[in-house]
Amino acid sequence: MGGHEMRFIEEAFDTNWIAPLGPNVENFEKEVADYVGIDGAVALSSGTAAIHMALKLIGIEPGDLIFCSSLTFAATCNPIVYEGGKPVFIDSEPQNMNMSPKALEKAFKYYQGKGQLPKAVLVVHLYGQVADMDAIEEICNKYQVPIIEDAAEALGATYKGRYAGTMGDYGIFSFNGNKIITTSGGGMLVSRNKEALKKALFWSTQSRDKARHYEHSELGFNYRMSNVLAGIGRGQLLVLKERLEKKKKIFETYQWALAGIEDIEMAKICDYGESNYWLSTMFLKQDSTINVIDIIEALEKENIEARPIWKPMHNQPFFEEYRFFSHNEVGISVSEEAFERGICLPSDTKMTIEEQMRVISIIRNLFAYGM
Ligand SMILES: *Cc1c(COP(=O)(O)O)cnc(C)c1O
């Protein structure tokens, strides 16, 4: 927590607004929308719920295809399957592991040949870096297919001056406990289309028609964020700027301290925008004698948690049946290779410089580089 949350929570308690309704919810929506510079927002119970609502808004129906980044968390593509849609997984490009415009174009060409275009392209901004949106937009405009941005990990990141989440037809954020700011659990749907947001609000509050009694002409969902949790979010938003700076510093410290180790490459940061540096990630070079698990285990021995990067969705048992389009013409795909060689390093903003130096010295020692 950032120190400002209790003020908003107490306000909710004092005014007895404990429901998924109340001034914190509306203010949080307005404050996030203002921060990223978009017309409107709907606060929901999770980022996953926000993706689900975005898919419903683009009119997903059973059997529809959704082109989706493969290198991501399962929450990105699960809602496609909730609606009976079929994800088509798109590989990463090598510069920052986000959706490859080349692989995307391949998928479009293949399915155009079959006379079946996707209902939407669901693009993820991985670990806080924005995908190459100009290239992706150009392809989507050509085929007239809407874009949904999964900016769950990228609140505050920018691309050529535009904020993550504001470039597509719909954008989503997550306020899960591990994200750059949190409401303990929560999410948000943002869009320029205010009519669509009204519809999402209707669906996410059980689709209650205007009537004195309970009347329902559509299927509903219980997806609204509560006023208490929105209070946490409002407090957190006040420290977002500070966190962005802290996260960047953490990344730069790793970059500086690991620079001498030949087998290690920190994630490349694209200069077309500003990352929010949600997680500092590094990659081992192909011929490194030390592998990802060696590093994770060495840290684990010291009670420090690190993890491999996301395992691509097209390699997940549950999603294996769906098609995948690789960036490469031959050999292993970019996302599979990233999974084999990538590590998410401890990146919490509470981490002190001493704690980070401990992480660094364990890694340096493993490669027989002292401090
Ligand atoms: C965290 C995350 C989500 C889901 O957010 P929840 O709020 O946990 O439902 C979706 N996509 C990505 C890429 C995420 O990292």
The ligand as an ORCA input file, in Angstrom:
! r2SCAN-3c Opt
* xyz 0 1
  C      -2.864    -10.060    -14.601
  C      -3.168    -10.216    -16.023
  C      -4.487    -10.339    -16.489
  C      -5.679    -10.581    -15.622
  O      -5.940     -9.710    -14.654
  P      -6.794    -10.160    -13.362
  O      -7.146     -8.848    -12.776
  O      -5.897    -10.977    -12.508
  O      -7.987    -10.907    -13.841
  C      -4.713    -10.373    -17.851
  N      -3.705    -10.313    -18.718
  C      -2.430    -10.223    -18.330
  C      -1.373    -10.133    -19.370
  C      -2.116    -10.188    -16.970
  O      -0.828    -10.126    -16.586
*
